[in-house]
């Protein structure tokens, strides 16, 4: 019994345990199934969530694109509206500026008219005052005339008529002067044109030779001589410098005096041709050539006087005038230039009703100072005037020669004729020969010398290099220092530059005050 109970109990326990195990296994299976279902549900949920997210992203992107397009469209429309508004504002602003400018002009016109009205009002008041005075005088005169005799009244009336005629005479004279000035300009052009047409001489450029050709280079040694005695004698006798360098078969004659240079050239050529070169022969040859050249210059001067038909020329002027036969300016022979000047001035003077003989005298002697300008300090115009004055020439001739380069004021019409004729002869084609490069370099060097001084702002070469105007800084150069600076510039030009005639240095110091009204 007990065993049966125990077995029954054991069997019950086994059943319970088995049931428990079965329940556990069932529960576990169910749990696994639930876990698998849960994972499937989770995976499905995740997939659905991802699909929803992707769909949401696509929708959001589409929405964003639509929003951006709408924004861009609205922005473009607003920009167009703003540009339209800006264009209208700019147009209005331009219209306002034009209206303001127009108003300013109108205001200026109104101010001008007001000023004119004020002036007219003042003039009217002055006229009223004058009229009142005249009325008062008339009233007094009427009262006085009423008490005058017939002769006294006639005398008073004549005085008034003389006063009115004097005023009208002034107006007539002024009108006649204006008409005469206009006619004078036309007549001057006619006179110059006729003179140029009537005198058309050929112009040939001439340059005095300064180089002597030698048959052989051995001749250079003979010219130098033993211990240089031949060349020293030659230079002492002629007053020139002989340049003997490496140039083959050539000796250069150098001198500022064209007559000395010509004497030396001819004498050296004859000595070389003769072959006998020693001090005594050199001195004898130089004296012979000098005497021949003096006679050549006298003949040239006499021929120039005869060609111009002048009378009563001082014989002492003839040698000076003849020296111009060997003087050249830019290739133009000065004596030939002077003869041409005389003919031109004579024809222009005849057209103007002046003395042709006196005009020819001015033309022939106008450059006589160039014959000695290398020996006497100063410009050739003033030097020539001094020479003519000392030899008894008329004051009209002296003044015309002195003023033909504006060194002194012109006092007679002959001075103006001299300036005009000089410009005509110098500007004729072929009259003067100077290369453009040499001319420009000389002007550049002239300005470079002036600009090299402290305080000089700028400088300009004028009148073909005959004058240079120097503008200085007023804060760096005083009036007292200006004269010294001009003198220093002139001295530097004399020492560093080769030029014909003289160069006028004009130094200008000025203070300019500039302000703008806005």
Number of C-alpha atoms within 10 A of each C-alpha: 6 7 9 10 10 11 13 12 12 13 14 12 12 13 13 13 12 13 13 13 12 13 13 12 12 13 13 12 12 12 13 12 12 13 12 12 12 14 12 12 13 13 12 12 13 12 12 12 14 12 12 12 13 12 12 13 13 12 12 13 12 12 12 13 12 12 12 13 12 12 12 12 12 12 13 12 12 12 13 12 12 12 12 12 12 13 12 12 12 12 12 12 12 12 12 12 12 12 12 13 12 12 13 12 12 12 13 12 12 14 12 12 13 13 12 12 14 12 12 14 13 12 12 14 12 12 14 13 12 12 14 12 12 14 13 12 13 14 12 12 16 13 11 14 16 11 11 14 10 10 9 12 16 12 11 13 11 11 11 11 11 11 11 11 12 12 10 12 12 11 12 11 11 12 12 12 12 11 11 12 12 11 11 12 11 11 14 14 11 13 18 20 12 15 22 17 9 12 12 11 8 7 17 14 14 17 15 16 13 16 16 16 14 17 12 10 15 10 17 19 13 17 25 19 17 11 8 12 14 21 24 16 18 27 16 12 18 22 17 21 17 22 13 17 11 9 10 13 16 19 23 17 21 18 17 11 18 22 22 19 23 22 23 29 26 17 23 25 15 17 18 18 12 9 12 13 22 19 17 12 13 24 16 13 22 23 15 13 19 20 13 13 19 16 14 16 22 21 16 21 22 18 14 23 21 11 13 21 13 15 10 7 14 11 11 9 16 18 19 19 26 25 25 26 23 20 20 21 20 16 17 21 22 24 25 18 21 26 21 26 31 31 25 29 31 27 23 27 22 15 18 14 8 15 16 21 20 18 28 30 28 29 32 26 25 30 26 27 27 25 26 17 20 16 10 12 11 14 19 25 28 24 22 23 25 17 18 24 15 10 14 11 18 13 14 18 23 24 24 30 35 26 22 25 19 14 13 14 13 18 13 14 14 28 26 16 23 25 20 17 24 23 12 17 20 16 11 12 9 15 19 20 15 11 9 9 9 10 13 13 11 18 18 14 16 23 20 14 16 28 19 12 13 12 17 20 15 15 20 18 21 13 9 12 20 16 16 23 18 22 19 23 16 17 10 11 15 13 12 8 10 18 12 11 21 19 13 14 21 18 11 14 19 13 8 11 11 9 13 14 15 16 21 17 18 17 19 16 15 11 8 6 5 5 6 4 3 3
